[in-house]
């Protein structure tokens, strides 16, 4: 069995986080600092939904508490 490297296409990223996709292994490659995750599309979608829900809840709580909007892009 040959160990063929992934041919990733960058989808998004900045200095801290990067998201790539490899059509050969059909996985999303998520890099966050020194950590790297390879996720199948369904797992990636579930992770995105969970992170978006957490961010929305955090922003609602901050707004209700009158705190600073700590997370803005």
C-alpha positions in Angstrom: 0.0 0.0 0.0 1.4 3.4 -1.0 1.3 6.3 1.3 0.2 9.1 -1.1 0.1 12.6 0.4 -3.1 14.6 0.3 -3.6 17.2 -2.4 -5.4 19.8 -0.2 -7.2 22.9 -1.4 -7.3 25.8 1.0 -10.8 26.9 1.8 -10.2 29.5 4.5 -7.6 30.5 7.1 -5.7 33.0 9.0 -2.6 32.9 11.3 -4.3 30.7 13.9 -6.7 28.4 12.0 -6.9 26.9 8.5 -9.4 24.7 6.7 -8.4 22.6 3.7 -10.2 20.0 1.7 -8.7 16.9 0.0 -10.8 15.5 -2.9 -8.7 12.3 -2.8 -9.4 11.3 0.8 -12.7 13.3 0.9 -11.7 14.8 4.2 -11.6 18.3 5.6 -8.3 19.1 7.2 -8.7 21.5 10.1 -5.6 23.0 11.6 -5.8 25.0 14.8 -2.4 26.0 16.2 -0.4 22.8 16.5 -3.5 20.5 16.4 -4.7 19.0 13.1 -8.0 17.1 12.6 -9.0 15.2 9.5 -12.8 15.1 9.3 -15.2 13.4 6.9 -17.8 15.9 5.5 -20.6 14.8 7.9 -18.4 15.3 11.0 -17.2 18.6 9.7 -20.8 19.8 9.2 -21.7 18.7 12.7 -18.6 20.5 14.1 -19.5 23.7 12.3 -23.1 23.6 13.5 -21.9 23.0 17.1 -19.4 25.9 17.0 -22.0 28.2 15.4 -24.5 27.3 18.1 -21.9 27.9 20.9 -21.0 31.3 19.4 -24.6 32.4 19.1 -25.3 31.4 22.7 -22.2 33.2 23.9 -23.1 36.4 22.1 -26.7 36.3 23.4 -25.4 35.8 27.0 -22.9 38.7 26.6 -25.6 40.9 25.2 -28.0 40.1 28.1 -25.3 40.6 30.6 -24.3 43.9 29.1 -20.8 42.8 28.7 -18.5 43.7 25.9 -19.0 41.8 22.7 -15.7 39.9 23.0 -16.0 38.0 19.8 -16.4 40.1 16.7 -14.9 39.6 13.3 
